[in-house]
């Protein structure tokens, strides 16, 4: 028996997705002071220059360029395919993996380097066992 109740507001699907109560969602990276490298997720040591304890949270841009992508035709049961798994280089630094949406999963329509923007929306209607809804991030073509 669990008395856990669903949170009133959707929760972030990943820890580096930030949902300020009175602002726009954003992705948070860790920036190395000495070398400027940006990573996703908490870490103690910069894997570019080796500096220790020199990483600080930084707000990442919501725009970037498509670095590479892969059209996924087979996935876990219950995951709708095909979808586009993409890696995006964000403006100002940070490389992020996520799904590219609002474009046909057709190599003729997708260009390396195309401008994309980060959008935040419900994580495909999924709920956890407490009934919590989640906000996830996606990429979509930008004008
Ligand atoms: Zn560094």
Backbone and ligand atoms as CSV (ligand in chain L), in Angstrom:
chain,resi,resn,atom,element,x,y,z
A,1,UNK,N,N,0.849,-1.210,0.000
A,1,UNK,CA,C,0.000,0.000,0.000
A,1,UNK,C,C,0.874,1.246,0.000
A,2,UNK,N,N,0.515,2.142,-0.836
A,2,UNK,CA,C,1.264,3.388,-0.912
A,2,UNK,C,C,0.308,4.555,-0.746
A,3,UNK,N,N,0.735,5.503,0.055
A,3,UNK,CA,C,-0.071,6.712,0.206
A,3,UNK,C,C,0.458,7.833,-0.659
A,4,UNK,N,N,1.449,7.534,-1.508
A,4,UNK,CA,C,2.035,8.578,-2.343
A,4,UNK,C,C,0.962,9.156,-3.265
A,5,UNK,N,N,0.974,10.438,-3.358
A,5,UNK,CA,C,0.016,11.093,-4.235
A,5,UNK,C,C,0.758,11.739,-5.398
A,6,UNK,N,N,0.057,11.801,-6.506
A,6,UNK,CA,C,0.667,12.427,-7.672
A,6,UNK,C,C,0.901,13.903,-7.389
A,7,UNK,N,N,2.027,14.388,-7.864
A,7,UNK,CA,C,2.339,15.801,-7.738
A,7,UNK,C,C,1.351,16.615,-8.569
A,8,UNK,N,N,0.995,17.779,-8.094
A,8,UNK,CA,C,0.018,18.601,-8.807
A,8,UNK,C,C,0.559,19.058,-10.157
A,9,UNK,N,N,1.839,19.340,-10.190
A,9,UNK,CA,C,2.443,19.823,-11.437
A,9,UNK,C,C,3.285,18.703,-12.033
A,10,UNK,N,N,3.416,18.708,-13.368
A,10,UNK,CA,C,4.265,17.687,-13.981
A,10,UNK,C,C,5.705,17.804,-13.483
A,11,UNK,N,N,6.396,16.694,-13.456
A,11,UNK,CA,C,7.780,16.652,-13.000
A,11,UNK,C,C,8.711,16.598,-14.216
A,12,UNK,N,N,9.945,17.062,-14.053
A,12,UNK,CA,C,10.895,16.947,-15.160
A,12,UNK,C,C,11.277,15.489,-15.397
A,13,UNK,N,N,11.362,15.100,-16.666
A,13,UNK,CA,C,11.668,13.711,-17.017
A,13,UNK,C,C,13.131,13.372,-16.741
A,14,UNK,N,N,14.005,14.363,-16.762
A,14,UNK,CA,C,15.430,14.151,-16.473
A,14,UNK,C,C,15.887,15.242,-15.522
A,15,UNK,N,N,16.888,14.962,-14.683
A,15,UNK,CA,C,17.274,15.949,-13.658
A,15,UNK,C,C,17.822,17.249,-14.224
A,16,UNK,N,N,18.351,17.239,-15.439
A,16,UNK,CA,C,18.906,18.479,-15.981
A,16,UNK,C,C,17.879,19.312,-16.731
A,17,UNK,N,N,16.607,18.876,-16.701
A,17,UNK,CA,C,15.531,19.711,-17.232
A,17,UNK,C,C,14.955,20.480,-16.052
A,18,UNK,N,N,14.992,21.805,-16.126
A,18,UNK,CA,C,14.546,22.637,-15.007
A,18,UNK,C,C,13.211,23.275,-15.340
A,19,UNK,N,N,12.313,23.232,-14.352
A,19,UNK,CA,C,10.977,23.796,-14.540
A,19,UNK,C,C,10.748,24.868,-13.474
A,20,UNK,N,N,11.231,26.081,-13.707
A,20,UNK,CA,C,11.009,27.133,-12.701
A,20,UNK,C,C,9.513,27.391,-12.558
A,21,UNK,N,N,9.020,27.574,-11.331
A,21,UNK,CA,C,7.579,27.756,-11.139
A,21,UNK,C,C,7.044,28.987,-11.858
A,22,UNK,N,N,7.882,29.974,-12.058
A,22,UNK,CA,C,7.396,31.201,-12.702
A,22,UNK,C,C,8.268,31.576,-13.894
A,23,UNK,N,N,8.633,30.598,-14.679
A,23,UNK,CA,C,9.448,30.915,-15.845
A,23,UNK,C,C,9.406,29.809,-16.862
A,24,UNK,N,N,10.131,30.006,-17.944
A,24,UNK,CA,C,10.182,29.029,-19.013
A,24,UNK,C,C,11.085,27.862,-18.620
A,25,UNK,N,N,10.723,26.649,-19.056
A,25,UNK,CA,C,11.612,25.515,-18.819
A,25,UNK,C,C,12.942,25.697,-19.551
A,26,UNK,N,N,13.963,25.083,-19.046
A,26,UNK,CA,C,15.256,25.132,-19.732
A,26,UNK,C,C,16.094,23.920,-19.354
A,27,UNK,N,N,17.128,23.694,-20.133
A,27,UNK,CA,C,18.083,22.628,-19.831
A,27,UNK,C,C,19.257,23.249,-19.099
A,28,UNK,N,N,19.741,22.541,-18.099
A,28,UNK,CA,C,20.849,23.048,-17.313
A,28,UNK,C,C,22.087,22.184,-17.544
A,29,UNK,N,N,23.177,22.842,-17.865
A,29,UNK,CA,C,24.443,22.158,-18.027
A,29,UNK,C,C,25.381,22.517,-16.895
A,30,UNK,N,N,26.521,21.851,-16.880
A,30,UNK,CA,C,27.593,22.167,-15.931
A,30,UNK,C,C,28.757,22.699,-16.745
A,31,UNK,N,N,29.168,23.930,-16.435
A,31,UNK,CA,C,30.226,24.560,-17.216
A,31,UNK,C,C,31.519,24.601,-16.413
A,32,UNK,N,N,32.594,24.209,-17.078
A,32,UNK,CA,C,33.899,24.225,-16.432
A,32,UNK,C,C,34.480,25.635,-16.477
A,33,UNK,N,N,34.828,26.178,-15.317
A,33,UNK,CA,C,35.398,27.518,-15.249
A,33,UNK,C,C,36.694,27.654,-16.032
A,34,UNK,N,N,37.687,26.788,-15.775
A,34,UNK,CA,C,38.982,26.932,-16.464
A,34,UNK,C,C,38.910,26.773,-17.983
A,35,UNK,N,N,38.151,25.802,-18.503
A,35,UNK,CA,C,38.219,25.550,-19.949
A,35,UNK,C,C,36.927,25.833,-20.690
A,36,UNK,N,N,35.824,26.058,-19.978
A,36,UNK,CA,C,34.575,26.428,-20.640
A,36,UNK,C,C,33.777,25.262,-21.200
A,37,UNK,N,N,34.266,24.033,-21.026
A,37,UNK,CA,C,33.516,22.878,-21.528
A,37,UNK,C,C,32.181,22.768,-20.798
A,38,UNK,N,N,31.163,22.300,-21.505
A,38,UNK,CA,C,29.826,22.170,-20.916
A,38,UNK,C,C,29.384,20.724,-20.995
A,39,UNK,N,N,28.850,20.238,-19.877
A,39,UNK,CA,C,28.374,18.855,-19.795
A,39,UNK,C,C,26.954,18.870,-19.267
A,40,UNK,N,N,26.254,17.763,-19.497
A,40,UNK,CA,C,24.937,17.586,-18.908
A,40,UNK,C,C,25.087,16.721,-17.671
A,41,UNK,N,N,24.340,17.054,-16.647
A,41,UNK,CA,C,24.357,16.214,-15.454
A,41,UNK,C,C,25.465,16.608,-14.499
A,42,UNK,N,N,25.273,16.207,-13.252
A,42,UNK,CA,C,26.223,16.548,-12.200
A,42,UNK,C,C,27.542,15.814,-12.399
A,43,UNK,N,N,28.627,16.480,-12.197
A,43,UNK,CA,C,29.924,15.805,-12.160
A,43,UNK,C,C,30.904,16.660,-11.368
A,44,UNK,N,N,31.925,16.009,-10.870
A,44,UNK,CA,C,32.909,16.686,-10.028
A,44,UNK,C,C,34.144,17.098,-10.813
A,45,UNK,N,N,34.458,16.340,-11.848
A,45,UNK,CA,C,35.705,16.564,-12.568
A,45,UNK,C,C,35.390,16.835,-14.030
A,46,UNK,N,N,36.051,17.840,-14.598
A,46,UNK,CA,C,35.886,18.142,-16.018
A,46,UNK,C,C,36.599,17.067,-16.832
A,47,UNK,N,N,35.862,16.431,-17.750
A,47,UNK,CA,C,36.500,15.362,-18.519
A,47,UNK,C,C,37.266,15.919,-19.712
A,48,UNK,N,N,37.241,17.237,-19.892
A,48,UNK,CA,C,38.058,17.819,-20.956
A,48,UNK,C,C,39.432,18.239,-20.428
A,49,UNK,N,N,39.430,18.995,-19.306
A,49,UNK,CA,C,40.718,19.507,-18.817
A,49,UNK,C,C,41.126,18.907,-17.470
A,50,UNK,N,N,40.233,18.164,-16.842
A,50,UNK,CA,C,40.583,17.496,-15.588
A,50,UNK,C,C,40.425,18.358,-14.344
A,51,UNK,N,N,39.962,19.594,-14.486
A,51,UNK,CA,C,39.787,20.458,-13.318
A,51,UNK,C,C,38.788,19.828,-12.349
A,52,UNK,N,N,39.077,19.949,-11.055
A,52,UNK,CA,C,38.186,19.375,-10.035
A,52,UNK,C,C,37.383,20.469,-9.356
A,53,UNK,N,N,36.099,20.201,-9.149
A,53,UNK,CA,C,35.251,21.111,-8.398
A,53,UNK,C,C,35.128,22.488,-9.022
A,54,UNK,N,N,35.335,22.570,-10.340
A,54,UNK,CA,C,35.307,23.871,-11.010
A,54,UNK,C,C,34.099,24.015,-11.921
A,55,UNK,N,N,33.130,23.112,-11.750
A,55,UNK,CA,C,31.957,23.143,-12.633
A,55,UNK,C,C,30.813,23.880,-11.965
A,56,UNK,N,N,30.174,24.733,-12.737
A,56,UNK,CA,C,29.042,25.490,-12.211
A,56,UNK,C,C,27.841,25.330,-13.126
A,57,UNK,N,N,26.647,25.332,-12.518
A,57,UNK,CA,C,25.422,25.196,-13.299
A,57,UNK,C,C,25.277,26.368,-14.246
A,58,UNK,N,N,24.849,26.069,-15.458
A,58,UNK,CA,C,24.637,27.118,-16.440
A,58,UNK,C,C,23.393,26.796,-17.252
A,59,UNK,N,N,22.640,27.827,-17.593
A,59,UNK,CA,C,21.419,27.650,-18.374
A,59,UNK,C,C,21.793,27.519,-19.840
A,60,UNK,N,N,21.321,26.462,-20.493
A,60,UNK,CA,C,21.672,26.220,-21.883
A,60,UNK,C,C,20.652,26.874,-22.812
A,61,UNK,N,N,21.093,27.143,-24.033
A,61,UNK,CA,C,20.231,27.784,-25.026
A,61,UNK,C,C,19.143,26.828,-25.489
A,62,UNK,N,N,18.037,27.395,-25.933
A,62,UNK,CA,C,16.944,26.590,-26.472
A,62,UNK,C,C,17.016,26.480,-27.991
A,63,UNK,N,N,18.153,26.834,-28.558
A,63,UNK,CA,C,18.330,26.691,-30.003
A,63,UNK,C,C,19.672,26.039,-30.266
A,64,UNK,N,N,19.742,25.364,-31.411
A,64,UNK,CA,C,20.998,24.739,-31.770
A,64,UNK,C,C,20.942,24.210,-33.183
A,65,UNK,N,N,21.928,23.389,-33.493
A,65,UNK,CA,C,22.019,22.808,-34.825
A,65,UNK,C,C,22.078,21.287,-34.715
A,66,UNK,N,N,21.402,20.639,-35.667
A,66,UNK,CA,C,21.389,19.179,-35.684
A,66,UNK,C,C,22.783,18.670,-36.020
A,67,UNK,N,N,23.377,17.952,-35.097
A,67,UNK,CA,C,24.723,17.418,-35.302
A,67,UNK,C,C,24.654,16.090,-36.052
A,68,UNK,N,N,23.817,15.201,-35.566
A,68,UNK,CA,C,23.663,13.898,-36.219
A,68,UNK,C,C,22.315,13.340,-35.778
A,69,UNK,N,N,21.793,12.388,-36.558
A,69,UNK,CA,C,20.518,11.795,-36.170
A,69,UNK,C,C,20.475,10.352,-36.650
A,70,UNK,N,N,19.498,9.648,-36.122
A,70,UNK,CA,C,19.288,8.268,-36.525
A,70,UNK,C,C,17.785,8.025,-36.503
A,71,UNK,N,N,17.264,7.420,-37.565
A,71,UNK,CA,C,15.838,7.097,-37.597
A,71,UNK,C,C,15.664,5.710,-37.017
A,72,UNK,N,N,14.897,5.654,-35.932
A,72,UNK,CA,C,14.749,4.407,-35.177
A,72,UNK,C,C,13.475,3.698,-35.640
A,73,UNK,N,N,13.645,2.493,-36.132
A,73,UNK,CA,C,12.492,1.720,-36.616
A,73,UNK,C,C,12.069,0.628,-35.649
A,74,UNK,N,N,12.951,0.258,-34.739
A,74,UNK,CA,C,12.601,-0.770,-33.757
A,74,UNK,C,C,13.017,-0.284,-32.381
A,75,UNK,N,N,12.116,-0.456,-31.428
A,75,UNK,CA,C,12.425,-0.009,-30.076
A,75,UNK,C,C,11.737,-0.935,-29.088
A,76,UNK,N,N,11.650,-0.486,-27.863
A,76,UNK,CA,C,10.979,-1.272,-26.836
A,76,UNK,C,C,9.503,-1.434,-27.196
A,77,UNK,N,N,8.881,-2.507,-26.684
A,77,UNK,CA,C,7.438,-2.661,-26.878
A,77,UNK,C,C,6.711,-1.424,-26.355
A,78,UNK,N,N,5.744,-0.954,-27.099
A,78,UNK,CA,C,4.963,0.189,-26.659
A,78,UNK,C,C,5.527,1.525,-27.091
A,79,UNK,N,N,6.730,1.555,-27.623
A,79,UNK,CA,C,7.306,2.807,-28.112
A,79,UNK,C,C,6.962,2.917,-29.598
A,80,UNK,N,N,6.316,4.024,-29.927
A,80,UNK,CA,C,5.885,4.218,-31.302
A,80,UNK,C,C,7.088,4.482,-32.207
A,81,UNK,N,N,7.167,3.743,-33.310
A,81,UNK,CA,C,8.241,3.951,-34.279
A,81,UNK,C,C,7.622,4.241,-35.638
A,82,UNK,N,N,8.338,4.794,-36.602
A,82,UNK,CA,C,9.705,5.278,-36.415
A,82,UNK,C,C,9.749,6.624,-35.707
A,83,UNK,N,N,10.866,6.882,-35.051
A,83,UNK,CA,C,11.109,8.214,-34.514
A,83,UNK,C,C,12.557,8.587,-34.804
A,84,UNK,N,N,12.868,9.850,-34.578
A,84,UNK,CA,C,14.203,10.337,-34.917
A,84,UNK,C,C,14.955,10.649,-33.640
A,85,UNK,N,N,16.027,9.915,-33.410
A,85,UNK,CA,C,16.905,10.184,-32.277
A,85,UNK,C,C,18.000,11.126,-32.773
A,86,UNK,N,N,18.167,12.252,-32.099
A,86,UNK,CA,C,19.064,13.282,-32.606
A,86,UNK,C,C,20.072,13.718,-31.555
A,87,UNK,N,N,21.195,14.207,-32.032
A,87,UNK,CA,C,22.169,14.865,-31.164
A,87,UNK,C,C,22.329,16.287,-31.683
A,88,UNK,N,N,22.143,17.239,-30.779
A,88,UNK,CA,C,22.102,18.648,-31.153
A,88,UNK,C,C,23.198,19.409,-30.407
A,89,UNK,N,N,23.905,20.242,-31.154
A,89,UNK,CA,C,24.862,21.170,-30.539
A,89,UNK,C,C,24.117,22.465,-30.251
A,90,UNK,N,N,23.974,22.790,-28.981
A,90,UNK,CA,C,23.244,24.007,-28.612
A,90,UNK,C,C,24.107,25.239,-28.824
A,91,UNK,N,N,23.448,26.341,-29.142
A,91,UNK,CA,C,24.156,27.622,-29.254
A,91,UNK,C,C,24.801,27.936,-27.915
A,92,UNK,N,N,26.039,28.351,-27.938
A,92,UNK,CA,C,26.712,28.712,-26.701
A,92,UNK,C,C,27.310,27.531,-25.971
A,93,UNK,N,N,27.124,26.314,-26.501
A,93,UNK,CA,C,27.751,25.144,-25.899
A,93,UNK,C,C,26.761,24.170,-25.317
A,94,UNK,N,N,27.180,22.925,-25.244
A,94,UNK,CA,C,26.322,21.861,-24.741
A,94,UNK,C,C,25.841,21.016,-25.909
A,95,UNK,N,N,26.053,19.724,-25.786
A,95,UNK,CA,C,25.588,18.775,-26.802
A,95,UNK,C,C,24.593,17.851,-26.138
A,96,UNK,N,N,23.393,17.780,-26.726
A,96,UNK,CA,C,22.281,17.127,-26.055
A,96,UNK,C,C,21.634,16.122,-26.995
A,97,UNK,N,N,21.299,14.960,-26.448
A,97,UNK,CA,C,20.606,13.936,-27.209
A,97,UNK,C,C,19.124,14.001,-26.891
A,98,UNK,N,N,18.302,13.831,-27.916
A,98,UNK,CA,C,16.862,13.827,-27.702
A,98,UNK,C,C,16.165,13.474,-28.995
A,99,UNK,N,N,14.834,13.436,-28.954
A,99,UNK,CA,C,14.096,13.085,-30.161
A,99,UNK,C,C,13.758,14.338,-30.949
A,100,UNK,N,N,13.893,14.219,-32.258
A,100,UNK,CA,C,13.522,15.295,-33.183
A,100,UNK,C,C,12.096,15.026,-33.635
A,101,UNK,N,N,11.217,16.010,-33.416
A,101,UNK,CA,C,9.795,15.817,-33.729
A,101,UNK,C,C,9.341,16.881,-34.722
A,102,UNK,N,N,8.094,16.727,-35.162
A,102,UNK,CA,C,7.476,17.675,-36.093
A,102,UNK,C,C,8.219,17.765,-37.419
A,103,UNK,N,N,8.789,16.652,-37.833
A,103,UNK,CA,C,9.387,16.527,-39.144
A,103,UNK,C,C,9.274,15.051,-39.527
A,104,UNK,N,N,9.076,14.793,-40.815
A,104,UNK,CA,C,8.953,13.396,-41.247
A,104,UNK,C,C,10.247,12.634,-41.011
A,105,UNK,N,N,10.160,11.399,-40.556
A,105,UNK,CA,C,11.373,10.595,-40.386
A,105,UNK,C,C,11.880,10.091,-41.741
A,106,UNK,N,N,12.347,11.038,-42.532
A,106,UNK,CA,C,12.753,10.760,-43.911
A,106,UNK,C,C,14.077,11.477,-44.155
A,107,UNK,N,N,15.133,10.738,-44.482
A,107,UNK,CA,C,16.451,11.370,-44.657
A,107,UNK,C,C,16.448,12.492,-45.696
A,108,UNK,N,N,15.501,12.439,-46.633
A,108,UNK,CA,C,15.416,13.505,-47.644
A,108,UNK,C,C,15.012,14.838,-47.023
A,109,UNK,N,N,14.357,14.761,-45.871
A,109,UNK,CA,C,13.788,15.976,-45.269
A,109,UNK,C,C,14.646,16.511,-44.124
A,110,UNK,N,N,15.644,15.751,-43.722
A,110,UNK,CA,C,16.432,16.122,-42.537
A,110,UNK,C,C,17.856,16.437,-42.979
A,111,UNK,N,N,18.344,17.591,-42.590
A,111,UNK,CA,C,19.688,17.998,-43.016
A,111,UNK,C,C,20.598,18.139,-41.813
A,112,UNK,N,N,21.804,17.624,-41.935
A,112,UNK,CA,C,22.802,17.873,-40.889
A,112,UNK,C,C,23.036,19.377,-40.793
A,113,UNK,N,N,23.137,19.872,-39.588
A,113,UNK,CA,C,23.373,21.299,-39.403
A,113,UNK,C,C,22.118,22.148,-39.432
A,114,UNK,N,N,20.966,21.531,-39.691
A,114,UNK,CA,C,19.736,22.338,-39.743
A,114,UNK,C,C,19.449,22.942,-38.362
A,115,UNK,N,N,18.903,24.173,-38.359
A,115,UNK,CA,C,18.590,24.802,-37.070
A,115,UNK,C,C,17.398,24.124,-36.393
A,116,UNK,N,N,17.538,23.885,-35.119
A,116,UNK,CA,C,16.447,23.287,-34.352
A,116,UNK,C,C,16.256,24.086,-33.064
A,117,UNK,N,N,15.094,23.910,-32.475
A,117,UNK,CA,C,14.848,24.535,-31.176
A,117,UNK,C,C,14.371,23.473,-30.203
A,118,UNK,N,N,14.590,23.750,-28.931
A,118,UNK,CA,C,14.159,22.832,-27.882
A,118,UNK,C,C,12.725,23.180,-27.517
A,119,UNK,N,N,11.869,22.169,-27.466
A,119,UNK,CA,C,10.497,22.374,-27.006
A,119,UNK,C,C,10.251,21.443,-25.820
A,120,UNK,N,N,9.384,21.885,-24.947
A,120,UNK,CA,C,9.099,21.138,-23.720
A,120,UNK,C,C,7.635,20.754,-23.734
A,121,UNK,N,N,7.370,19.478,-23.590
A,121,UNK,CA,C,5.979,19.039,-23.570
A,121,UNK,C,C,5.839,17.738,-22.805
A,122,UNK,N,N,4.593,17.378,-22.606
A,122,UNK,CA,C,4.298,16.159,-21.858
A,122,UNK,C,C,5.064,14.979,-22.456
A,123,UNK,N,N,5.588,14.133,-21.597
A,123,UNK,CA,C,6.397,12.996,-22.031
A,123,UNK,C,C,5.507,11.895,-22.589
A,124,UNK,N,N,4.850,12.190,-23.698
A,124,UNK,CA,C,4.057,11.215,-24.451
A,124,UNK,C,C,2.973,10.550,-23.606
A,125,UNK,N,N,2.465,11.316,-22.648
A,125,UNK,CA,C,1.342,10.810,-21.861
A,125,UNK,C,C,1.705,9.754,-20.824
A,126,UNK,N,N,3.002,9.506,-20.661
A,126,UNK,CA,C,3.387,8.470,-19.703
A,126,UNK,C,C,3.211,8.956,-18.271
A,127,UNK,N,N,2.893,8.017,-17.418
A,127,UNK,CA,C,2.721,8.308,-15.991
A,127,UNK,C,C,3.523,7.284,-15.200
A,128,UNK,N,N,4.008,7.694,-14.039
A,128,UNK,CA,C,4.636,6.694,-13.186
A,128,UNK,C,C,3.569,6.058,-12.292
A,129,UNK,N,N,3.999,5.173,-11.395
A,129,UNK,CA,C,2.996,4.414,-10.633
A,129,UNK,C,C,2.232,5.289,-9.650
A,130,UNK,N,N,2.765,6.453,-9.311
A,130,UNK,CA,C,2.023,7.383,-8.461
A,130,UNK,C,C,1.091,8.283,-9.281
A,131,UNK,N,N,1.160,8.156,-10.590
A,131,UNK,CA,C,0.295,8.964,-11.437
A,131,UNK,C,C,0.890,10.298,-11.831
A,132,UNK,N,N,2.171,10.491,-11.543
A,132,UNK,CA,C,2.800,11.756,-11.915
A,132,UNK,C,C,2.961,11.872,-13.432
A,133,UNK,N,N,2.701,13.069,-13.938
A,133,UNK,CA,C,2.972,13.364,-15.339
A,133,UNK,C,C,4.371,13.954,-15.431
A,134,UNK,N,N,4.985,13.801,-16.574
A,134,UNK,CA,C,6.344,14.283,-16.761
A,134,UNK,C,C,6.445,15.203,-17.967
A,135,UNK,N,N,7.298,16.205,-17.816
A,135,UNK,CA,C,7.641,17.076,-18.933
A,135,UNK,C,C,8.990,16.617,-19.477
A,136,UNK,N,N,9.043,16.435,-20.782
A,136,UNK,CA,C,10.295,16.053,-21.424
A,136,UNK,C,C,10.657,17.127,-22.452
A,137,UNK,N,N,11.880,17.047,-22.940
A,137,UNK,CA,C,12.273,17.990,-23.980
A,137,UNK,C,C,12.409,17.256,-25.303
A,138,UNK,N,N,12.149,17.983,-26.365
A,138,UNK,CA,C,12.266,17.470,-27.724
A,138,UNK,C,C,12.915,18.546,-28.566
A,139,UNK,N,N,13.360,18.150,-29.731
A,139,UNK,CA,C,13.834,19.134,-30.708
A,139,UNK,C,C,12.833,19.197,-31.854
A,140,UNK,N,N,12.703,20.379,-32.434
A,140,UNK,CA,C,11.905,20.494,-33.647
A,140,UNK,C,C,12.598,21.478,-34.581
A,141,UNK,N,N,12.291,21.384,-35.882
A,141,UNK,CA,C,12.929,22.309,-36.815
A,141,UNK,C,C,12.620,23.754,-36.425
A,142,UNK,N,N,13.608,24.622,-36.520
A,142,UNK,CA,C,13.438,26.034,-36.213
A,142,UNK,C,C,13.501,26.810,-37.510
A,143,UNK,N,N,12.858,27.952,-37.531
A,143,UNK,CA,C,12.865,28.748,-38.757
A,143,UNK,C,C,14.138,29.570,-38.802
L,1,ZN,ZN,ZN,37.561,21.930,-18.041
